[in-house]
Amino acid sequence: KGDNIIREDIKKEVINYGYSLANLGTFYIIDSIEIVCKSDNPIKILKDIENNIYKNLAKKYKQNWKTIKSNIVNATNNMNNLRYSKSENSKILRYSPKMVIGDIADKVKCIK
């Protein structure tokens, strides 16, 4: 698949999870999943997302990596809160950024 097709597939999945495109962290999540998809070793990338993803995005966007992480965590918390508020199930799973990144990379067939 071409890069644009993969990015669109990722974006659709991120929206399906309940992320808002009004949140900057959502775009960082999309970029994070793209990093995993373009990697020769996605499992290794996912084992240390701070060094392998957040710090790469920090260089790309000229931000502190902790700012990138904070934006991603906030977007994920917002998504989790939205899912929780719409659910009848009080035991609904709360996703971490790492879970979302890995799960969507797998769904769009980036992880073999």
N, C-alpha and C positions, 0 to 999 in steps of 0.2 A: 504493500500500500504506500501511496505517496504521503509526504509529511502533512499536507493540508487535509487529506482524508483522515489520517490518524488523529490530527488535532480536532477535527469536527466530531469524530467518534468519541473522543475523550470528553469534549465539551458536552455532548448529549448525555453521556453517562453521569458526568458531574451534576448536571441539571436534574437528572432523574433521581439522584441521591437527595436533592433538596437544597443544593448550594445556590446562592443568589449571585447573579452576574453583577449586582450592584456592589458587591464586596470585593475589594482588591485581593484579598487572600484567595478568593476563588480562582483568579487568573494565575496566582502562584501555584495553586494545586494543579491546574491544567499544565503549567510549565513543568512541575515536578513529575507528573506522570509521563510527559514527553521525554524527560531526561531518562527515566526508567526504560521507556520504549526504545530509545536510541542506543541504549547501553548494550555491550556485548555480554555483560554479566548482571542482569537486573536484580538477582537475589543479593549479590554483593552490595549493590547500590542501596537496596532497601535495608540492609543490616545497619547502616550508619547514615541515616538521612541528614543529620546535621552537617557532616563533612561532605557527603556526596551530592546532596541536593541543595540544602539551604545556603551553603557557602558559595555554590556555583551561581545560584540565583542572585545572591548578594552582589557578586562581581558584575553580573549581567545588568542589574538595575542600579548599581552604585549605591547600595543600601547596606546597613549592618545586617549580618545574618540573623541576629536575634529579632530584628524588625520583621524580616521575612517570615521567620518562624511564628512570631506573634500574630501576624496577619493571617497565616494559614490556620493557626489554632483558633483564632477568633471566628474565621469563616466556618470552620468545622464545628465549633460550639454552636454557632447560629443554626447550622444545618441540623445538628442533633436536637436542639431545642424545638425547631420546627417539626421534625419527625415525631418527637415525643408529644408535642401538643396536639398533633393530628391522630395519635394512636389511642386505641382503647386499651392497649396492653401497657401496664405500668412497668413491666420488666423489659421494655424495648432495649435492644443493644445500642450502646453509645459508641460510635466509631471514633478512633483516633486518626490523625492525619496519615500515619503509616499504614493503617488498615485500609483506608480509602485509596491511597496511592497504589498499594499492591493489588487490591481487589479490582480497581478499574483497569490497571495495566493488564491484569489477567483477562478481564472481560473483553478488552479490545485486542486480545491475542498478542500482546507484547511479550508475555512471559511464556517460554516454551517449557 
